[in-house]
Amino acid sequence: MTQKIYLRAVRHLSRHYAGRSPELISLDEAKHYLRLKGKTKISKSALLSHELGVRFLFEITFGKTWKPVSPLRQRMIEDMDMKGFSVRTQVSYVRSVAALCKFYDNRSPKLLTDEEIRSYFVHLKVKRKLARQTVTIALSGIKFLYETTLKRDFSLTGNASRWRQGLFRGRQKNVSGAAQG
């Protein structure tokens, strides 16, 4: 009986991804599918059966680890879902935030200072010499975490927040006055 339930869950997963073979569906896509399935009008027992069937497929059959997700990561993923981000974008953004945390010995991104975040990007660009596009993806993911999920002001230079607070108003007037004089 359990085998039939698990097979049905795997067939639904495959159908969701246009009939792709389960071997070609990534772990992140499977998790995304289950999040979407949870938003539909499905009974809790049917949802649990889907989750168990898909997890069995990936953990036992494919040997992939189904890691638990931290509450902060789950909230970020939900925020990206609400904004309609693709699975690939979500994976890239989560990977970027995970790399930032790993760089600082797995500290929570909530605890990192603006200067530490800036130092991380200097490390990516100067020490690791990553391509501009790669750094931009990391920047976008980390910026999304801080601005959308944590609702924290984010600026690598600090100028954007100071400008909004009006700290540069005097300097701005002097520059425009000098140009007129």
Stockholm file with secondary structure:
# STOCKHOLM 1.0

chainA/1-181         MTQKIYLRAVRHLSRHYAGRSPELISLDEAKHYLRLKGKTKISKSALLSHELGVRFLFEITFGKTWKPVSPLRQRMIEDMDMKGFSVRTQVSYVRSVAALCKFYDNRSPKLLTDEEIRSYFVHLKVKRKLARQTVTIALSGIKFLYETTLKRDFSLTGNASRWRQGLFRGRQKNVSGAAQG
#=GR chainA/1-181 SS CHHHHHHHHHHHHHHHTTTCCGGGSCHHHHHHHHHHHHHSSCCHHHHHHHHHHHHHIIIIISCCCCCCCCHHHHHHHHHHHHHTCCHHHHHHHHHHHHHHHHHTTTCCGGGCCHHHHHHHHHIIIIISCCCHHHHHHHHHHHHHIIIIISCCCCCSSSHHHHHHHTTTHHHHHHHHHHHHC
#=GC SS_cons         CHHHHHHHHHHHHHHHTTTCCGGGSCHHHHHHHHHHHHHSSCCHHHHHHHHHHHHHIIIIISCCCCCCCCHHHHHHHHHHHHHTCCHHHHHHHHHHHHHHHHHTTTCCGGGCCHHHHHHHHHIIIIISCCCHHHHHHHHHHHHHIIIIISCCCCCSSSHHHHHHHTTTHHHHHHHHHHHHC
//
